[in-house]
Amino acid sequence: MMSQRKIVVSAFLGVAILGTGLALWSSPKKQSTQPQTTAQTLSPPASSYIPRNNSIPAIQSTVNADYRNEEFLQSSLLDTDAPDSLRLDNGILVVDEGYRDLIDYFFSLHGEMDPDAIFALLERYLTQVAPNTDIASVMAVAEQYLDFLQSPSNHEIDKSLSLLEQLEELKRIRREALGVDIAEQFYSDEENYMLYSIQKMQLIQNTELSEIERNQQLTQLNSTLPAELTQGQEQERTISTLRSSVADLRQQGASDEEIRQYRVSLVGEESAERLGELDNSRNEWNNRYSDYRQEAETLLASNLSKEDQQQELARVRERYFDTTEVLRVAALDRISQY
């Protein structure tokens, strides 16, 4: 039986554009008669699961909901699905960022469920969806990951370092805490994109380059990205141009119809219509979340116990948001505490 331990609320580490958003958790420890193992020796043997393999498609359907016990059915995750980024190969779990997403999904229940119960839910889910996996080994990976996140010393990076040096320090910390294999499987895509972003910023800011040289080097840098990210970059540039232009138009007093016409000229009628609907939805959401936060802050400043505060806060959320919005609200609430 795992011992009870308080979960530390997530915090965000602002490391310039690295944007690592490292959540601080604590995980309960299983009682064991076995000697303590280090991060380097805790990694399960290779036969326990399959290392990252991007050629394996993510599962697209949810498993039978038998893992959802009464506590889960009363939680903020009710009517939500586990992330669909989990990868399986003949029923064996592929340990990569998809598994990390799954761990984060279940442990977003902190403050609502006992940590032991959250671990039990994760274990039951894995038993159903990945029946040929060594469950004990992948649960050890989950506990190791949560131990890594809960230690503040694992998230202290000297901001006086250059961005590249900060990234290298972040990679070193992750590999020392998790072991090279797990750190690579959980973070390699994210770290590669961080490196790309830093190199791109350096090229843009390099005043010694001519415009032609800069564009040539940016093209060469973009060629290092996977195809799906290259396509995403093109979309990002179009969206960025549109967003900046619309902001300028609004500042100049343009009407909604004028903005709609500008969008039509750039992205077409259908996309312009969707963007207008998004504007309305975003404004409605922002107003609703602002009203909710005022009520939540009053509640959290009250003399109620922490348990009663969380129960009341869950009720307030239910009044303002539907079940599909609860996860986003919970994440925003965690950010607002720091």
Secondary structure as a PSIPRED ss2 file (coil, helix, strand):
# PSIPRED VFORMAT (PSIPRED V4.0)

   1 M C   1.000  0.000  0.000
   2 M E   0.000  0.000  1.000
   3 S C   1.000  0.000  0.000
   4 Q C   1.000  0.000  0.000
   5 R C   1.000  0.000  0.000
   6 K C   1.000  0.000  0.000
   7 I C   1.000  0.000  0.000
   8 V C   1.000  0.000  0.000
   9 V C   1.000  0.000  0.000
  10 S C   1.000  0.000  0.000
  11 A C   1.000  0.000  0.000
  12 F C   1.000  0.000  0.000
  13 L C   1.000  0.000  0.000
  14 G C   1.000  0.000  0.000
  15 V C   1.000  0.000  0.000
  16 A H   0.000  1.000  0.000
  17 I H   0.000  1.000  0.000
  18 L H   0.000  1.000  0.000
  19 G C   1.000  0.000  0.000
  20 T C   1.000  0.000  0.000
  21 G C   1.000  0.000  0.000
  22 L C   1.000  0.000  0.000
  23 A C   1.000  0.000  0.000
  24 L C   1.000  0.000  0.000
  25 W C   1.000  0.000  0.000
  26 S C   1.000  0.000  0.000
  27 S C   1.000  0.000  0.000
  28 P C   1.000  0.000  0.000
  29 K C   1.000  0.000  0.000
  30 K E   0.000  0.000  1.000
  31 Q C   1.000  0.000  0.000
  32 S C   1.000  0.000  0.000
  33 T C   1.000  0.000  0.000
  34 Q C   1.000  0.000  0.000
  35 P C   1.000  0.000  0.000
  36 Q C   1.000  0.000  0.000
  37 T C   1.000  0.000  0.000
  38 T C   1.000  0.000  0.000
  39 A H   0.000  1.000  0.000
  40 Q H   0.000  1.000  0.000
  41 T H   0.000  1.000  0.000
  42 L H   0.000  1.000  0.000
  43 S C   1.000  0.000  0.000
  44 P C   1.000  0.000  0.000
  45 P C   1.000  0.000  0.000
  46 A H   0.000  1.000  0.000
  47 S H   0.000  1.000  0.000
  48 S H   0.000  1.000  0.000
  49 Y C   1.000  0.000  0.000
  50 I E   0.000  0.000  1.000
  51 P E   0.000  0.000  1.000
  52 R C   1.000  0.000  0.000
  53 N C   1.000  0.000  0.000
  54 N C   1.000  0.000  0.000
  55 S C   1.000  0.000  0.000
  56 I C   1.000  0.000  0.000
  57 P C   1.000  0.000  0.000
  58 A E   0.000  0.000  1.000
  59 I C   1.000  0.000  0.000
  60 Q C   1.000  0.000  0.000
  61 S C   1.000  0.000  0.000
  62 T C   1.000  0.000  0.000
  63 V C   1.000  0.000  0.000
  64 N C   1.000  0.000  0.000
  65 A H   0.000  1.000  0.000
  66 D H   0.000  1.000  0.000
  67 Y H   0.000  1.000  0.000
  68 R C   1.000  0.000  0.000
  69 N C   1.000  0.000  0.000
  70 E H   0.000  1.000  0.000
  71 E H   0.000  1.000  0.000
  72 F H   0.000  1.000  0.000
  73 L H   0.000  1.000  0.000
  74 Q C   1.000  0.000  0.000
  75 S C   1.000  0.000  0.000
  76 S C   1.000  0.000  0.000
  77 L C   1.000  0.000  0.000
  78 L C   1.000  0.000  0.000
  79 D C   1.000  0.000  0.000
  80 T C   1.000  0.000  0.000
  81 D C   1.000  0.000  0.000
  82 A C   1.000  0.000  0.000
  83 P C   1.000  0.000  0.000
  84 D C   1.000  0.000  0.000
  85 S C   1.000  0.000  0.000
  86 L C   1.000  0.000  0.000
  87 R E   0.000  0.000  1.000
  88 L E   0.000  0.000  1.000
  89 D E   0.000  0.000  1.000
  90 N C   1.000  0.000  0.000
  91 G C   1.000  0.000  0.000
  92 I E   0.000  0.000  1.000
  93 L E   0.000  0.000  1.000
  94 V E   0.000  0.000  1.000
  95 V E   0.000  0.000  1.000
  96 D C   1.000  0.000  0.000
  97 E H   0.000  1.000  0.000
  98 G H   0.000  1.000  0.000
  99 Y H   0.000  1.000  0.000
 100 R H   0.000  1.000  0.000
 101 D H   0.000  1.000  0.000
 102 L H   0.000  1.000  0.000
 103 I H   0.000  1.000  0.000
 104 D H   0.000  1.000  0.000
 105 Y H   0.000  1.000  0.000
 106 F H   0.000  1.000  0.000
 107 F H   0.000  1.000  0.000
 108 S H   0.000  1.000  0.000
 109 L H   0.000  1.000  0.000
 110 H E   0.000  0.000  1.000
 111 G C   1.000  0.000  0.000
 112 E C   1.000  0.000  0.000
 113 M E   0.000  0.000  1.000
 114 D C   1.000  0.000  0.000
 115 P H   0.000  1.000  0.000
 116 D H   0.000  1.000  0.000
 117 A H   0.000  1.000  0.000
 118 I H   0.000  1.000  0.000
 119 F H   0.000  1.000  0.000
 120 A H   0.000  1.000  0.000
 121 L H   0.000  1.000  0.000
 122 L H   0.000  1.000  0.000
 123 E H   0.000  1.000  0.000
 124 R H   0.000  1.000  0.000
 125 Y H   0.000  1.000  0.000
 126 L H   0.000  1.000  0.000
 127 T H   0.000  1.000  0.000
 128 Q H   0.000  1.000  0.000
 129 V H   0.000  1.000  0.000
 130 A C   1.000  0.000  0.000
 131 P C   1.000  0.000  0.000
 132 N C   1.000  0.000  0.000
 133 T C   1.000  0.000  0.000
 134 D C   1.000  0.000  0.000
 135 I H   0.000  1.000  0.000
 136 A H   0.000  1.000  0.000
 137 S H   0.000  1.000  0.000
 138 V H   0.000  1.000  0.000
 139 M H   0.000  1.000  0.000
 140 A H   0.000  1.000  0.000
 141 V H   0.000  1.000  0.000
 142 A H   0.000  1.000  0.000
 143 E H   0.000  1.000  0.000
 144 Q H   0.000  1.000  0.000
 145 Y H   0.000  1.000  0.000
 146 L H   0.000  1.000  0.000
 147 D H   0.000  1.000  0.000
 148 F H   0.000  1.000  0.000
 149 L H   0.000  1.000  0.000
 150 Q H   0.000  1.000  0.000
 151 S C   1.000  0.000  0.000
 152 P H   0.000  1.000  0.000
 153 S H   0.000  1.000  0.000
 154 N H   0.000  1.000  0.000
 155 H H   0.000  1.000  0.000
 156 E C   1.000  0.000  0.000
 157 I C   1.000  0.000  0.000
 158 D C   1.000  0.000  0.000
 159 K C   1.000  0.000  0.000
 160 S C   1.000  0.000  0.000
 161 L C   1.000  0.000  0.000
 162 S C   1.000  0.000  0.000
 163 L H   0.000  1.000  0.000
 164 L H   0.000  1.000  0.000
 165 E H   0.000  1.000  0.000
 166 Q H   0.000  1.000  0.000
 167 L H   0.000  1.000  0.000
 168 E H   0.000  1.000  0.000
 169 E H   0.000  1.000  0.000
 170 L H   0.000  1.000  0.000
 171 K H   0.000  1.000  0.000
 172 R H   0.000  1.000  0.000
 173 I H   0.000  1.000  0.000
 174 R H   0.000  1.000  0.000
 175 R H   0.000  1.000  0.000
 176 E H   0.000  1.000  0.000
 177 A H   0.000  1.000  0.000
 178 L H   0.000  1.000  0.000
 179 G C   1.000  0.000  0.000
 180 V H   0.000  1.000  0.000
 181 D H   0.000  1.000  0.000
 182 I H   0.000  1.000  0.000
 183 A H   0.000  1.000  0.000
 184 E H   0.000  1.000  0.000
 185 Q H   0.000  1.000  0.000
 186 F H   0.000  1.000  0.000
 187 Y H   0.000  1.000  0.000
 188 S H   0.000  1.000  0.000
 189 D H   0.000  1.000  0.000
 190 E H   0.000  1.000  0.000
 191 E H   0.000  1.000  0.000
 192 N H   0.000  1.000  0.000
 193 Y H   0.000  1.000  0.000
 194 M H   0.000  1.000  0.000
 195 L H   0.000  1.000  0.000
 196 Y H   0.000  1.000  0.000
 197 S H   0.000  1.000  0.000
 198 I H   0.000  1.000  0.000
 199 Q H   0.000  1.000  0.000
 200 K H   0.000  1.000  0.000
 201 M H   0.000  1.000  0.000
 202 Q H   0.000  1.000  0.000
 203 L H   0.000  1.000  0.000
 204 I H   0.000  1.000  0.000
 205 Q H   0.000  1.000  0.000
 206 N C   1.000  0.000  0.000
 207 T C   1.000  0.000  0.000
 208 E C   1.000  0.000  0.000
 209 L C   1.000  0.000  0.000
 210 S C   1.000  0.000  0.000
 211 E H   0.000  1.000  0.000
 212 I H   0.000  1.000  0.000
 213 E H   0.000  1.000  0.000
 214 R H   0.000  1.000  0.000
 215 N H   0.000  1.000  0.000
 216 Q H   0.000  1.000  0.000
 217 Q H   0.000  1.000  0.000
 218 L H   0.000  1.000  0.000
 219 T H   0.000  1.000  0.000
 220 Q H   0.000  1.000  0.000
 221 L H   0.000  1.000  0.000
 222 N H   0.000  1.000  0.000
 223 S C   1.000  0.000  0.000
 224 T C   1.000  0.000  0.000
 225 L C   1.000  0.000  0.000
 226 P C   1.000  0.000  0.000
 227 A H   0.000  1.000  0.000
 228 E H   0.000  1.000  0.000
 229 L H   0.000  1.000  0.000
 230 T H   0.000  1.000  0.000
 231 Q H   0.000  1.000  0.000
 232 G H   0.000  1.000  0.000
 233 Q H   0.000  1.000  0.000
 234 E H   0.000  1.000  0.000
 235 Q H   0.000  1.000  0.000
 236 E H   0.000  1.000  0.000
 237 R H   0.000  1.000  0.000
 238 T H   0.000  1.000  0.000
 239 I H   0.000  1.000  0.000
 240 S H   0.000  1.000  0.000
 241 T H   0.000  1.000  0.000
 242 L H   0.000  1.000  0.000
 243 R H   0.000  1.000  0.000
 244 S H   0.000  1.000  0.000
 245 S H   0.000  1.000  0.000
 246 V H   0.000  1.000  0.000
 247 A H   0.000  1.000  0.000
 248 D H   0.000  1.000  0.000
 249 L H   0.000  1.000  0.000
 250 R H   0.000  1.000  0.000
 251 Q H   0.000  1.000  0.000
 252 Q C   1.000  0.000  0.000
 253 G C   1.000  0.000  0.000
 254 A C   1.000  0.000  0.000
 255 S C   1.000  0.000  0.000
 256 D H   0.000  1.000  0.000
 257 E H   0.000  1.000  0.000
 258 E H   0.000  1.000  0.000
 259 I H   0.000  1.000  0.000
 260 R H   0.000  1.000  0.000
 261 Q H   0.000  1.000  0.000
 262 Y H   0.000  1.000  0.000
 263 R H   0.000  1.000  0.000
 264 V H   0.000  1.000  0.000
 265 S H   0.000  1.000  0.000
 266 L H   0.000  1.000  0.000
 267 V H   0.000  1.000  0.000
 268 G C   1.000  0.000  0.000
 269 E H   0.000  1.000  0.000
 270 E H   0.000  1.000  0.000
 271 S H   0.000  1.000  0.000
 272 A H   0.000  1.000  0.000
 273 E H   0.000  1.000  0.000
 274 R H   0.000  1.000  0.000
 275 L H   0.000  1.000  0.000
 276 G H   0.000  1.000  0.000
 277 E H   0.000  1.000  0.000
 278 L H   0.000  1.000  0.000
 279 D H   0.000  1.000  0.000
 280 N H   0.000  1.000  0.000
 281 S H   0.000  1.000  0.000
 282 R H   0.000  1.000  0.000
 283 N H   0.000  1.000  0.000
 284 E H   0.000  1.000  0.000
 285 W H   0.000  1.000  0.000
 286 N H   0.000  1.000  0.000
 287 N H   0.000  1.000  0.000
 288 R H   0.000  1.000  0.000
 289 Y H   0.000  1.000  0.000
 290 S H   0.000  1.000  0.000
 291 D H   0.000  1.000  0.000
 292 Y H   0.000  1.000  0.000
 293 R H   0.000  1.000  0.000
 294 Q H   0.000  1.000  0.000
 295 E H   0.000  1.000  0.000
 296 A H   0.000  1.000  0.000
 297 E H   0.000  1.000  0.000
 298 T H   0.000  1.000  0.000
 299 L H   0.000  1.000  0.000
 300 L H   0.000  1.000  0.000
 301 A C   1.000  0.000  0.000
 302 S C   1.000  0.000  0.000
 303 N C   1.000  0.000  0.000
 304 L C   1.000  0.000  0.000
 305 S C   1.000  0.000  0.000
 306 K H   0.000  1.000  0.000
 307 E H   0.000  1.000  0.000
 308 D H   0.000  1.000  0.000
 309 Q H   0.000  1.000  0.000
 310 Q H   0.000  1.000  0.000
 311 Q H   0.000  1.000  0.000
 312 E H   0.000  1.000  0.000
 313 L H   0.000  1.000  0.000
 314 A H   0.000  1.000  0.000
 315 R H   0.000  1.000  0.000
 316 V H   0.000  1.000  0.000
 317 R H   0.000  1.000  0.000
 318 E H   0.000  1.000  0.000
 319 R H   0.000  1.000  0.000
 320 Y H   0.000  1.000  0.000
 321 F C   1.000  0.000  0.000
 322 D C   1.000  0.000  0.000
 323 T H   0.000  1.000  0.000
 324 T H   0.000  1.000  0.000
 325 E H   0.000  1.000  0.000
 326 V H   0.000  1.000  0.000
 327 L H   0.000  1.000  0.000
 328 R H   0.000  1.000  0.000
 329 V H   0.000  1.000  0.000
 330 A H   0.000  1.000  0.000
 331 A H   0.000  1.000  0.000
 332 L H   0.000  1.000  0.000
 333 D H   0.000  1.000  0.000
 334 R H   0.000  1.000  0.000
 335 I H   0.000  1.000  0.000
 336 S H   0.000  1.000  0.000
 337 Q C   1.000  0.000  0.000
 338 Y C   1.000  0.000  0.000
